[in-house]
């Protein structure tokens, strides 16, 4: 039983030695973890950091002795408090899961069963493994909800998962992990799906409770600034190998490996601020609603976009930034207000716009995987707008496709590839080429770098800037990532709950004095400084 | 009003409308059948004169819409008119009186088959999902697929051969009457019920298996495993409650089949159900009986589908407990 074990700080709790894990892809087993050692002491928080495909989730789950379907532990040992998790029976592992080793997943919304009350799921292990009686477990869960600063801790557990917000659900999942007071919790990107302002509260709550119960944790994330707040020690992974390992402060101060330095480097990209009096798109007093007028998502939005510049629209989920894009493209005709393009009013609905108007406004989406047809080759994907808007056919069409491929820094050889045969960054480049093919004046970029790794993001942003220089195209850049905004925008529009909070040049918006919401938003963006979270919480509580 | 109640009432209203539309289709399509009751009963030697008189007596010489309005007007009040064949001189037999015992028999048989088939196929389906891709899974799948692939009459004769001829455990003929006691009725209806069970089990079992397996890739299932929940509890507590909607639809579909699609089984076992009676009524052009049967069948489908919808709604907490 967890409570019988003496919790002595400093004892080794988890020791992984020379671990190799294979993953199955295309019917072949390929290594995803290539011989990693990991040691975790009681009460210690270890950060695992790396880009997608680095194997950080796989390694984290291996700490529970679990390999996802399609993965297998090939060699190495995993020793949890004297128990060999690789050799242990499934029965033994299941006895540990939830009670001594717990897991907190990335998306709480997907990881809570929609069919059961939150509290029943919170106490499922405690009751199911006969660690506590139901009454005791429920009382304890309410206490945990309180410690995690959930609103209405006595009744929130009686709700269904869909009835509470994402940030609350994430804290409820932490309560679920804590319910048996485990020795070890695996946090797998627990705040990645949250807005920055919500993230601050969740990070604070998780850090606090782990400290209170002296629980060891493995914290997996791709976000350096977040791991800097949470972990005592950091391991950097790449392609299933360990790149570097050091205590947090030490690593932040002087990373030794080139790869680590490249992750650490603050964005090099800095665009000099420009503006223009020539307004290409003028959004004037626009309202938009969903559900036949029942919910207003844009409220009197007025935005001016100067030609040849990059205007960033920032805001959290539900701020209406994507809806603004839908209104501009005509997918969601505004219920009030006008949108004029090149000085002329745009017909509200997509169906009423002529082909040339359609050509001039193009869009690039967040996920190239869903925006590109997987059964079309690059030739078809880029060739289609060339034929549709410009009437190019046959050899002329092919020549232009090759030219566009060169513009996006890919070569001719990509022309016959399918989306499935390219990397995430390459696919996003194809999406950009498809938008460029129409020779547009305005491109709406909807979170185009959000699904990409840091280094690839940088490359894509550089490409977009280069293309702007060459063609003087205007970008409306929708994002929730302040770092991206800092790097590429000329002007910034801050949105909150369907309203424009602020619009202005980057230098103005990102510097004080701030409107209240802009300040909240900017101050919530995690910083590399490991004392950032502590400092921010102190500052905020001093204000109250 | 609770949104669920509202939806149910809406569906019920729609069901009534559908039933009306069906009644028009039934009535008008029966008008298109060649010949009529008079020709059928009077035979080839009948003179046009006698046929005309006969039709006049039955009121069949009036325009179709008048007869429709009269029929549907009475039907709404529960009166399905009088059977042609039951009418001789002044003695009239109402359709309801003819149908009632047959309908009882049909529902009796359907209920017997359902009581066995539904729990059994759910159990087999859950076990198949739990031990997916094992020998058990494969064997259950092939057996149920075999029984659904065989014609019903063939299964019926096979069962009869083994359980009534080789081993004299059950009756090969399922004749029952109103004086048959309940247990005797069960005994006599066992073989037809078993036949129908074998026919419908595959569909329901495979849907149960598929909709559970479909959910096993969900993050909340992985979460449940990593909370140390046992395999069977993962399926029963975490997957099944979210899998009801498609399963309920398939169950409703198969239950409806038990009521309306059993003519062949009834004929093989000489079981006095409504299917056989409807076939007889069609061949003798006894329109009031045919119309009443068709309307009952349509109502069965509509009601069972409504039930499936209610199950889908009430098992979905997003609909049952809105934000």
Interface residues (C-beta under 8 A of the other chain):
Chain A: X64 X66 X68 X94 X95 X96 X97 X98 X99 X102 X103 X105 X107 X110 X111 X112 X113 X114 X115 X116 X124 X125 X128 X129 X160 X162 X163 X176
Chain B: X218 X219 X220 X222 X223 X224 X225 X226 X227 X228 X229 X230 X233 X237 X238 X241 X242 X315 X316 X317 X318 X321 X323
